[in-house]
Amino acid sequence: MTPIKTLLGATALMALAAPAFAQEVNLYSSRHYDSDDALYTAFTEATGIKVNRIEAEANELIQRMKAEGANSPADVFMTVDVGNIGRAEAEGLLQPFASDIIEANVPAHLRHPDNLWTGLSQRARIIFYARDRVENPPQTYEALADPAYRGQICIRSSSNVYNQSLMASIIENNGEAAARDWAEGVVANMARPPQGGDTDQLRGLVSGECDIAVANTYYFARGLASEVSGLSSGIDGIGWVWPNQDGRGAHVNLVAAGIAARAPNKAEATALLEFLVGEAAQKQFAEANNEYPVLAGVAPDAHVTAMGDFKPDTETPTASFRDHVVAAQTIFNAVGWD
């Protein structure tokens, strides 16, 4: 196993000698979790580098960076899902980083092949089902299109980036023709038109509106860890399937970040990325938001651990999701997946 590098890289260690807030890093982030405040406070305390954070939806931040052009103050762009970071990459808004720490701490399949971005945490997108109504739940993503599940599935809209990346992974593995057949089958099997977020799909299992749902793991873990209206009261009746365990493994999407192409504080940006893949930050991602760490040796939160071990898809390059995002949306539109 590759040894875990120290929490701070050379750039961060250099910052330790600087007066408080003599340096800063400008973070454009589409994450909206209050728990992330602790990450940036810890980074500032460790390095003396102040984090100036701007939060908005990913597309808004991408458009902002484009409009700012050469004068953009953005140093780091952080977002959920490879599909979003891929859009920034396609627009030329990112630049490569050079960091032995990131390369040591983050497996290659969770990084861009040319180091334009790195994964920070993982979310598996899996199949959930009502234990008392589904005797033989689908064991693969492909099986979600089986006519045996007609009228049973709750899943989000096609505009959701999690579904776009899942579709992109199906295109990468099975080809566009098979992906279209799959999408048609899923639409035919929907219990209702797509609506709401992942928590709403799980609530549909509790209410009986659907028997099978697709959602990210951390939404379910939240319902185990705390009271989530419409979910926690019936969560014991929900089972789950880690899909494609006899094949490529369960689809995983990422929180990812990269250094902005015009970053005025590149050294500080590199230091922030190195910190976020270090042990302390990885524990925070795991414990505060029920996400899977990217750093080997850091355990998931107890409620995530309770869901058991699984085989993740490490065969499908996460960077390939960007390559198929246009085809994915074209297929969704063609089959009437709203």
N, C-alpha and C positions, 0 to 999 in steps of 0.2 A: 504493500500500500504506500502511495506517495505520502511522505510526511507532511503534516500540517505546518504551514509557515507561521511566523510570528504575526500577531495582530496588526502591526504597523509596518508599512513599507518604508523605503528610504525617504520618500517624499514626506511622509507623515513624521518620521523621526526628525527630519530637518525642521519641521514646523514646531516641534516641541521647544526649540530654543527661542522662538519668536515671542514677542509680547502678546498678551491676550488680544485676540481679534485683529492682529496686524495683518492677518490673511483671511480670505473668505472664499466661499464657493457658492455659486448660484445654481440651485437645483430646481429644474422644471419637472414636476411630478404629477402623475395622474392617480397616485395612491391617495386615498382619503381616510386613512386610519389614524385616530388620535394616538394610538400606541406607538406610531412611528416617531412621535416627538422625543421619546426616550432614546431612540437611536441617534438622533442628531445632537441631542444634549451630550450623550456619551462621547460622540465623535469630537465635539468641540472641547470637552474637558480633556480628552486624550491628546489633542493635537494643537489646540489654540486656534483652530480654523473655524470661523463662524459660518453657519449654513443659512443662506438666504433662500427660502423656499417659496415657490409659486406653484399653486395647485390648480388644475383644471382638467377637463377631459382630454384624452390623448390627442384627438384630432384638433382641438382648440390650441394645444401647446405646439403641435406641429405647424399649424398655420401661423401662429405667433412667431415662431423661430424663422419661418420663411419670410414673413413680412419684415422682421428685424434685420435680416440679411447679415452683412458684414459687421453691423453694429450690435448684433445680438449679445446680451450679457450672459446667455445660458452657458453653463459649464457642463452640467450633467442632465441628461434626459432619462427619466425613469418612468416605466409604464408597466401595465399588466398585459401579459400575453405577447408572444413573439410576433403575432400579426401586427400589433401596434408599433413595436420597435422596428419591424421590417418596413413599415411605411416611412419612418424617419430615415432609415437607411436608404430607401429608394429615392428619397428627396435630396440625398446628399447632405444630410444634416448631422452626420456622425463622422468621427475620425478614429483611426486605430489607436489603441492604448498599448503600452509596453509595460508589462508587470509580471515578474516571476511569481509573485504571491497569487495573483488571480489564476495564472496558468496551473499553479500547484494545487490550489484549493477548489477549483471548479472543473469538473470533468469536461472533456472536449466537446461532448455532444450537447452540453448546456451552455456553450459559448459559440459566438460567431467564428467561422473558420479563419477569418482575417482579423479577429479581435476588434470588431466594430462595436460589439456589445457583449455583456456577460449576464448569465442568469444569476439571480439573487435568492430566489426561493421558488418552490415548486408547488403546483396544485394538480392532483390527478383528477381527470374528468371521467366519472364512472357511472355505472348503472345502479339505480336504487329501485326497490319494488315493495309492494305491500305483502307482507308475509302471509296473511290470511287469505289473500285472493289470487296469488300467483304461485303455482306449484313448481313450474319450470321456467324461471326467468331467463332472459337471453344471456348467453355467456360471452358474446362478442358484440362489438359495435355493429358488425354486418348483420347480426341476427335481429337487430332492432327493426329491420325492414321485413321480417318474416310475417306473412299474413296471419299467423297464429296469434299475433298481438294486435289485431285490428281494433282500433278504438280505445287503446289502453295507455298510450304514451303522452306524457307531458314533457315538453322541451321548449327552450327559449327560441326567440326569433332568429332569423338568418342574419340580422344586422349585428347580433352579438358576436364579439370577436372570439369568444371561447368556441362557439359553434363553427365559426369560419376556420379556425385553426384545426378543429377536429375534422372538418370536411377536407381541408388541405392535406391532412395526414392520410386520409382515405384515398385521395387522388394520388398521392405519392406512392402508396402501397398497391393500389388496385387499378389505377388508371381512371381517366375521366368518364368513360362509358359506364363502367361499373359503379362509379361514384354517383352518377346521375340515377341509375337504377335504384341505388340505395336510398337516395334522397326521396325519390318518388314513393318508395315503400314506407319510409318513415312518415311522410306526409299522410299517406293512406291510413297509417296506424295511430295518428294523433287523436287523443281524447278531446281536445279542444284546440282552437287556434292558438299559436304561440303568444304568451303574455307573461309579463313580470320577469323577475330575476330568478336565480337558482333556488333561493329560499321558497319562492312561490311554487316551483315545481315540486319540491318536497312537501309543502303544505297540501298540494293536490293529492298526495298519497294518503295523508292523514284524513282529509275531508272525504275521500272516496271518489273524487273527480277523475282520478286516473289511478292506474295500477302499477305503472312503470314510469320512472323519471330519470332524466340525465342531469347531473349537477356536479360541481366541483366538490371535492372532499371536505374542504374547510367550512362550507356552509352547513353540512351535516354535523361536523365536529362542534360547531358553535351551538347547535341545538342540544348536544350532549353536555357542553361545558356550562351553559347558562340558559336562562329562560328566554326562548324565542317564541313569540306569540304564534299560535296555530301550528307549531311544529313540535316543541318539546313535550307537550302533553301526550302526543301519540307516537313519539319517536321509537318506542320499544317495538312498535308494529312494523317498522321499516327494516328491511334487509338490504344488503348490497352485494354487488358482483364486481370483482376486479376483472375487467374484460380482457379477452385475448391472451389469457395466461398460457395457452398452449401454442401461441404464436409470437407476435412481435411485442406483446405486453400492453399495459394500460397507457392510454394517451396522457401525457403530462404537459401542462402549459406552465409558463414561467412568469414571474416578475423579473424584468430585465432592465438594464441600464447601460448607457454608453456615454462617451464624452462628446460634447457638441463640437461640430466642425470648426466653429469660430471661438471656442472656449478661451476667454481671457485669462483663466486661472487653471491651466492644464495640469500643473503639478498637484494643486489642491484637489482637482477633480479625480486624479488618479488615486490620491490618498483616500478620498471618500469611497471610491469603489473597492479599494483594498480593505478598508475598514468593514464595509458591508458584507464581504465574504469571509471575514474573520470570525472566530469562535463566539465572541460576545454578541455580535450582531446576529449571527445565525441562530443563536439561542433565543434572541428576542423575536425574530420572525416566527420561530416555532411555537414559542410559549404565548405570545401576545395575540397571534392571528391564526393559529392552528394550521400553519403552512409547513411543508416539508423543506428542510434545509438543503442547500446544494453542497454543503461541506460534509464530507464523510466524517463520521465519529460524533456528530451532533444529533442527539435523539429528538424525534418529534415530540410534541406535547402528549401528555398522557391520554387525552381523549382521541387524538389521532392514532396513537399507538394501539388503543383499544380496538381499532378497526382492522388490525392485523397487518401482516406483511403482504407484499404483492410484487409482481414483476413489472417494472416500468418499461415503457418502450424506449430503449436506448438505441434501437436500430434505425429509426426514422430521424434523419437530421432535423433538429428544430429549425435551423435556418431555411429548410426547404418549404416551411409553411408560407413564407413570404412569396416564394415562387408560384404558389398555386392560389393565392388569395383572390385574384381576379376570376380565375376559373371557378373557384368555389362559389363566389357570389353569383356568377352567371348561371351556374347549375341551380342554386337556390331559387333564383328568379324564374327560371324556366319551368320548374316543377311546382311553383306556387307555394313555396315555403316562406311565409310572410316574415 
